[in-house]
Amino acid sequence: MPTMNGGGLSSSGLHKDTQGNGSRLAVVLVVLSLVMFTMSARESNGGFFTGVRSVYSTITTPVRYVGVVVTAPFQGLGNIFSNLTANQKSLSELKSENAKLKASNVKLKEAEKTSERLEKLLALQSTYKLKSTAARVISGATSSWSDDVTIDKGSTSGLAVGMPVTDSNGAIGQIISCGGTSATVRLLTDENSRVSAMIQSSRAQGILEGSSDGTLKLTLISTDTSVKVGDNVVTSGLGGVFPKGLPIGTVMSVNKSAGALYYDIDVKPLSTTENFEEVLVITSLTEDQQATSEDITSADSQDSSSSSKSSSKSSDSSDSSSSSS
């Protein structure tokens, strides 16, 4: 509690008086300012109150300057915070816009790729005058033991078992089962696949076979014929399944074993399973697309020649055995 010190007030009492005096002084100054402002406004060409107001303004200028200097940094910080908030909002908007543009760009590129594939498919259809139905691949192999794909067309679209299938590069397989709205296509690389084929340059005819490792083998090509790496392999038209001359692949390697009647030929397919998206199912063949009688005769003579060679070699081997005995 407050105490007397030599007949005066304590320090706490003095502090309260000082605060009270300060408040009263502030009120007096405000009142004086209002009075001077009012009186000077009434004076037309200067006067006592105008002069006093001028002196008062001069005296208080340093105080106002200090106030401006003190508050300026806080105003700057406020502006910076406001700008940062605006920049963050702009950045978020830009990121969102960028994501939309990227998505749009991906869609446009995908549409462009699809358009290119369809143009190639139409070009193949036109070049080989194929009677066909377009379909889309909807799934890959259903088991690890087979190499096949499923397409989104079936018997309701006029498809049937046995019909050959191509992509934009050439032959890829044959329908082995057909439902109402889908069909399974056995690919050429499946180990159960057999297709009549020939070397395009020499017209040597053989059988293209799939294998368990997914490679293509061209068999029954006589070692008397000329075959080299890079030669084109096409369908021969024999058997009446695939149209004659449809591209299949290129010769990747040619090997000749000692005493063998036929080459060991590996063929690189023009397309891979990963590239199959849109395909053509060939629904019928024209007369021009089937093997001619000359093709059949040539194939028969090739087989006869190979058989004759085999018999001759067997006879030579038998004679050799008799002589040695």
C-alpha positions as CSV (number, residue, x, y, z in Angstrom):
1,M,0.0,0.0,0.0
2,P,1.2,3.6,-0.6
3,T,3.4,5.1,2.1
4,M,4.4,8.6,3.0
5,N,8.0,9.6,2.7
6,G,8.8,12.9,4.4
7,G,5.2,14.1,4.1
8,G,5.0,13.2,0.3
9,L,3.4,10.5,-1.9
10,S,5.1,7.2,-2.6
11,S,6.6,6.4,-6.0
12,S,3.5,4.5,-7.1
13,G,1.3,7.4,-6.3
14,L,3.7,9.7,-8.2
15,H,3.5,7.4,-11.2
16,K,-0.3,7.6,-11.3
17,D,-0.2,11.4,-11.1
18,T,2.3,11.5,-14.0
19,Q,0.0,9.3,-16.2
20,G,-2.9,11.5,-15.3
21,N,-1.0,14.6,-16.2
22,G,0.1,13.1,-19.5
23,S,-3.4,12.2,-20.5
24,R,-4.7,15.7,-19.6
25,L,-1.8,17.3,-21.6
26,A,-2.7,15.1,-24.6
27,V,-6.4,16.2,-24.4
28,V,-5.3,19.9,-24.1
29,L,-3.1,19.6,-27.2
30,V,-5.8,18.0,-29.2
31,V,-8.3,20.7,-28.2
32,L,-5.7,23.4,-29.1
33,S,-5.1,21.8,-32.4
34,L,-8.8,21.9,-33.2
35,V,-9.2,25.5,-32.1
36,M,-6.2,26.6,-34.1
37,F,-7.4,24.7,-37.2
38,T,-10.9,26.2,-36.9
39,M,-9.7,29.8,-36.3
40,S,-7.1,29.7,-39.0
41,A,-9.6,28.4,-41.4
42,R,-11.8,31.5,-40.7
43,E,-8.9,33.9,-41.3
44,S,-8.8,35.0,-44.9
45,N,-5.3,36.4,-45.5
46,G,-3.3,35.1,-42.6
47,G,-3.5,36.2,-38.9
48,F,-2.6,35.2,-35.5
49,F,-4.0,31.7,-35.5
50,T,-2.6,31.0,-38.9
51,G,0.9,32.0,-37.6
52,V,0.5,29.9,-34.5
53,R,-0.6,26.9,-36.6
54,S,2.5,27.3,-38.8
55,V,4.8,27.3,-35.8
56,Y,3.0,24.3,-34.3
57,S,3.4,22.4,-37.6
58,T,7.1,23.3,-37.7
59,I,7.6,22.0,-34.1
60,T,5.7,18.7,-34.7
61,T,7.3,17.9,-38.1
62,P,10.2,16.0,-36.5
63,V,7.8,14.0,-34.4
64,R,5.8,13.1,-37.5
65,Y,8.9,12.2,-39.4
66,V,10.0,9.8,-36.7
67,G,6.6,8.2,-36.8
68,V,6.8,7.7,-40.5
69,V,10.3,6.2,-40.2
70,V,9.2,3.8,-37.4
71,T,6.0,2.6,-39.2
72,A,7.6,2.3,-42.7
73,P,9.2,-1.1,-42.1
74,F,6.0,-2.6,-40.9
75,Q,4.1,-1.2,-43.9
76,G,6.8,-2.8,-46.1
77,L,6.5,-6.2,-44.4
78,G,2.7,-6.0,-44.9
79,N,3.3,-5.3,-48.6
80,I,5.8,-8.2,-48.9
81,F,3.4,-10.6,-47.1
82,S,0.6,-9.5,-49.4
83,N,2.8,-10.0,-52.5
84,L,3.9,-13.4,-51.3
85,T,0.3,-14.5,-50.8
86,A,-0.6,-13.2,-54.3
87,N,2.5,-15.0,-55.8
88,Q,1.6,-18.3,-54.1
89,K,-1.9,-18.1,-55.5
90,S,-0.5,-17.2,-59.0
91,L,1.9,-20.1,-58.7
92,S,-0.8,-22.6,-57.8
93,E,-2.9,-21.3,-60.7
94,L,0.1,-21.7,-63.1
95,K,0.8,-25.2,-61.9
96,S,-2.8,-26.2,-62.4
97,E,-2.8,-24.7,-65.9
98,N,0.5,-26.5,-66.7
99,A,-1.0,-29.8,-65.6
100,K,-4.0,-29.3,-67.8
101,L,-1.8,-28.4,-70.8
102,K,0.3,-31.5,-70.3
103,A,-2.8,-33.7,-70.1
104,S,-4.1,-32.1,-73.3
105,N,-0.7,-32.5,-75.0
106,V,-0.7,-36.3,-74.1
107,K,-4.2,-36.7,-75.5
108,L,-3.3,-34.9,-78.8
109,K,-0.1,-37.1,-79.2
110,E,-2.1,-40.2,-78.5
111,A,-4.7,-39.2,-81.1
112,E,-1.9,-38.4,-83.6
113,K,-0.4,-41.9,-83.0
114,T,-3.8,-43.6,-83.5
115,S,-4.4,-41.6,-86.6
116,E,-1.0,-42.7,-88.0
117,R,-1.7,-46.4,-87.2
118,L,-5.1,-46.2,-88.9
119,E,-3.7,-44.5,-92.0
120,K,-1.1,-47.3,-92.3
121,L,-3.8,-50.0,-91.8
122,L,-5.9,-48.3,-94.5
123,A,-2.8,-48.1,-96.8
124,L,-2.2,-51.9,-96.3
125,Q,-5.9,-52.6,-97.0
126,S,-5.8,-50.5,-100.2
127,T,-2.4,-51.8,-101.4
128,Y,-3.4,-55.5,-101.2
129,K,-7.1,-54.9,-101.9
130,L,-8.1,-56.8,-98.8
131,K,-11.7,-57.6,-98.0
132,S,-11.6,-57.1,-94.3
133,T,-13.1,-55.9,-91.0
134,A,-11.2,-53.6,-88.6
135,A,-11.0,-54.6,-85.0
136,R,-9.2,-53.5,-81.8
137,V,-6.9,-55.7,-79.6
138,I,-8.4,-55.7,-76.1
139,S,-6.1,-58.2,-74.3
140,G,-3.0,-60.2,-74.6
141,A,-2.2,-63.9,-74.1
142,T,-4.6,-65.6,-71.6
143,S,-1.9,-68.1,-70.5
144,S,1.8,-68.6,-70.5
145,W,1.5,-71.6,-72.8
146,S,0.1,-69.7,-75.8
147,D,0.9,-66.6,-77.8
148,D,-2.4,-65.0,-78.7
149,V,-4.5,-61.9,-78.4
150,T,-8.2,-61.1,-78.1
151,I,-10.0,-58.7,-80.4
152,D,-13.3,-56.8,-79.9
153,K,-15.1,-58.3,-82.9
154,G,-16.7,-61.7,-83.3
155,S,-19.3,-63.7,-85.2
156,T,-21.9,-60.9,-85.1
157,S,-19.4,-58.9,-87.2
158,G,-19.1,-61.7,-89.7
159,L,-15.8,-63.1,-88.3
160,A,-15.1,-66.9,-88.2
161,V,-12.5,-69.4,-87.1
162,G,-9.6,-69.7,-89.6
163,M,-9.7,-66.1,-90.8
164,P,-6.2,-64.5,-91.1
165,V,-5.4,-61.3,-89.2
166,T,-3.0,-58.4,-90.1
167,D,-1.8,-55.2,-88.5
168,S,-0.5,-52.2,-90.5
169,N,2.8,-54.1,-91.3
170,G,1.5,-57.4,-92.5
171,A,0.3,-60.8,-91.3
172,I,0.3,-61.5,-87.6
173,G,-1.9,-64.5,-87.0
174,Q,-5.2,-66.4,-87.5
175,I,-8.5,-66.6,-85.6
176,I,-8.7,-69.9,-83.6
177,S,-11.9,-69.3,-81.6
178,C,-14.8,-66.9,-82.1
179,G,-17.6,-65.7,-79.8
180,G,-20.4,-63.3,-80.6
181,T,-18.5,-60.1,-79.8
182,S,-14.8,-61.2,-79.5
183,A,-12.3,-63.6,-81.0
184,T,-9.0,-65.1,-80.1
185,V,-6.1,-64.7,-82.6
186,R,-3.2,-67.2,-82.5
187,L,-0.1,-65.2,-83.4
188,L,2.5,-66.4,-85.9
189,T,5.0,-66.7,-83.0
190,D,2.9,-69.3,-81.2
191,E,4.6,-72.8,-81.3
192,N,1.4,-74.3,-82.8
193,S,1.3,-71.8,-85.7
194,R,2.1,-73.0,-89.2
195,V,1.8,-70.7,-92.3
196,S,2.7,-71.3,-95.9
197,A,5.4,-68.7,-96.7
198,M,8.1,-68.0,-99.3
199,I,11.3,-65.9,-99.8
200,Q,10.1,-63.0,-101.9
201,S,13.2,-62.7,-104.1
202,S,13.8,-66.3,-105.0
203,R,10.1,-67.5,-104.7
204,A,11.4,-70.5,-102.7
205,Q,8.5,-71.9,-100.7
206,G,8.4,-73.3,-97.2
207,I,6.5,-73.3,-93.9
208,L,6.8,-70.5,-91.3
209,E,6.6,-72.0,-87.8
210,G,6.4,-70.5,-84.4
211,S,8.4,-71.7,-81.4
212,S,8.2,-71.8,-77.6
213,D,10.7,-69.0,-77.3
214,G,8.7,-66.7,-79.6
215,T,11.0,-66.8,-82.6
216,L,9.9,-67.6,-86.2
217,K,11.5,-70.4,-88.2
218,L,11.2,-70.8,-92.0
219,T,11.5,-74.5,-92.8
220,L,11.7,-76.6,-96.0
221,I,13.7,-74.1,-97.9
222,S,16.1,-76.2,-100.1
223,T,19.8,-75.5,-99.8
224,D,19.9,-75.3,-103.6
225,T,18.2,-71.9,-103.4
226,S,19.7,-68.6,-102.7
227,V,18.8,-67.1,-99.3
228,K,20.5,-64.2,-97.5
229,V,20.0,-62.1,-94.4
230,G,17.6,-59.3,-95.0
231,D,15.5,-61.1,-97.6
232,N,11.8,-60.5,-97.3
233,V,9.5,-63.3,-96.3
234,V,5.8,-63.2,-97.5
235,T,2.8,-65.4,-97.5
236,S,2.7,-67.8,-100.4
237,G,-1.0,-68.2,-100.7
238,L,-0.9,-72.0,-100.6
239,G,-3.7,-73.5,-98.5
240,G,-6.1,-70.7,-99.4
241,V,-5.9,-69.1,-95.9
242,F,-3.6,-66.0,-96.2
243,P,-3.6,-63.9,-99.4
244,K,-0.5,-64.3,-101.5
245,G,2.3,-61.8,-101.0
246,L,1.4,-60.4,-97.6
247,P,4.5,-59.3,-95.7
248,I,5.5,-61.4,-92.6
249,G,9.1,-60.5,-91.8
250,T,12.8,-60.5,-92.8
251,V,15.5,-63.2,-92.8
252,M,17.5,-62.7,-89.6
253,S,19.9,-65.7,-90.0
254,V,20.7,-68.5,-92.4
255,N,22.5,-71.6,-91.4
256,K,23.4,-74.8,-93.4
257,S,24.3,-77.9,-91.5
258,A,26.6,-80.4,-93.2
259,G,24.7,-82.8,-95.4
260,A,21.3,-81.1,-94.6
261,L,18.7,-80.7,-97.4
262,Y,17.2,-77.6,-95.9
263,Y,18.4,-74.3,-94.4
264,D,17.9,-73.4,-90.8
265,I,16.3,-69.9,-91.2
266,D,15.3,-67.5,-88.5
267,V,12.8,-64.8,-89.4
268,K,12.4,-61.5,-87.6
269,P,8.7,-60.5,-87.6
270,L,7.7,-57.1,-88.8
271,S,5.5,-56.5,-85.7
272,T,5.7,-57.4,-82.0
273,T,2.9,-58.2,-79.6
274,E,3.4,-54.9,-77.8
275,N,2.6,-53.0,-81.0
276,F,-0.7,-54.7,-81.7
277,E,-3.6,-52.2,-81.2
278,E,-5.8,-52.0,-84.3
279,V,-5.9,-54.9,-86.8
280,L,-7.7,-56.1,-89.9
281,V,-9.4,-59.5,-90.1
282,I,-9.4,-60.7,-93.7
283,T,-12.9,-62.1,-94.3
284,S,-12.4,-63.5,-97.9
285,L,-9.9,-63.8,-100.6
286,T,-10.2,-62.7,-104.2
287,E,-9.0,-64.9,-107.1
288,D,-5.9,-62.8,-107.5
289,Q,-4.9,-63.3,-103.8
290,Q,-4.9,-67.1,-104.0
291,A,-1.9,-69.2,-105.1
292,T,-2.0,-70.0,-108.9
293,S,-1.7,-73.4,-110.4
294,E,1.9,-72.5,-111.3
295,D,2.6,-71.7,-107.6
296,I,1.2,-75.1,-106.7
297,T,3.2,-76.9,-109.4
298,S,6.4,-75.1,-108.3
299,A,5.8,-76.1,-104.7
300,D,5.2,-79.7,-105.7
301,S,8.3,-79.8,-107.9
302,Q,10.3,-78.4,-105.0
303,D,9.0,-81.1,-102.7
304,S,9.7,-83.7,-105.4
305,S,13.2,-82.4,-105.8
306,S,13.9,-82.5,-102.1
307,S,12.4,-86.1,-101.8
308,S,14.6,-87.2,-104.8
309,K,17.7,-85.8,-103.1
310,S,16.8,-87.5,-99.9
311,S,16.3,-90.8,-101.6
312,S,19.6,-90.3,-103.5
313,K,21.5,-89.6,-100.3
314,S,19.9,-92.6,-98.7
315,S,20.9,-94.8,-101.6
316,D,24.5,-93.4,-101.6
317,S,24.7,-94.1,-97.9
318,S,23.4,-97.7,-98.5
319,D,25.9,-98.3,-101.3
320,S,28.7,-97.0,-99.2
321,S,27.8,-99.3,-96.4
322,S,27.7,-102.3,-98.8
323,S,31.0,-101.5,-100.2
324,S,32.6,-101.2,-96.8
325,S,31.2,-104.6,-95.8
